[in-house]
Amino acid sequence: MTVHTRWSSQARRPMPAGIGWTLVVFGVFFLAVAIGKDARRVVFGQYAEGEITKITERSSSSGSSDKYGKRRGGGVSHILTVRFTPEGGQPLDVDTLATWGFTEKVGDRVRLIHLPGRPEDAEIYSTKQIWLPLATGFTVSALCLGGGIALLRWRRRTLASG
């Protein structure tokens, strides 16, 4: 004698494939960004020395207002302007977003990395500016791809057995 309740029949129903495919798409997107932005710089980059000439504080107004109209949420980011001379070129000022904390100050000497022929896209070569964003991109990509593929495989097994 088999008892079918509303809950037992729903438990056997596979979840929509859209969740798995969405995770796979996000995983591919994050992987492409990590490779296209930072991994290429690390593999093919040219190095230069520069000096921070200006720090600009930028506030975002995202968030919400409380009942008194005071803004909550949002945040502050810092844009570092760095002057350097690329190999065989003229002095150049580039703006780069400070990521993963901010400890630099005007006058600090920093090492930069850029793709050959593209010194205007230089980034500060440091753990906080290159390696942590790269590791985060690869980690999020791996989690999304792994989770999406696992959900799609689970769904396929559930449909085949049921």
Stockholm file with secondary structure:
# STOCKHOLM 1.0

chainA/1-162         MTVHTRWSSQARRPMPAGIGWTLVVFGVFFLAVAIGKDARRVVFGQYAEGEITKITERSSSSGSSDKYGKRRGGGVSHILTVRFTPEGGQPLDVDTLATWGFTEKVGDRVRLIHLPGRPEDAEIYSTKQIWLPLATGFTVSALCLGGGIALLRWRRRTLASG
#=GR chainA/1-162 SS CCCCCHHHHHHHSCCCHHHHHHHHHHHHHHHHHHIIIIIHHHHHCEEEEEEEEEEEEEEECCSEECTTSCEESCEEEEEEEEEECCTTSCCEEEEEECCSCCCCCTTCEEEEEECTTCGGGCEECSIIIIIHHHHHHHHHHHHHHHHHHHHHHHHHHHHHHC
#=GC SS_cons         CCCCCHHHHHHHSCCCHHHHHHHHHHHHHHHHHHIIIIIHHHHHCEEEEEEEEEEEEEEECCSEECTTSCEESCEEEEEEEEEECCTTSCCEEEEEECCSCCCCCTTCEEEEEECTTCGGGCEECSIIIIIHHHHHHHHHHHHHHHHHHHHHHHHHHHHHHC
//
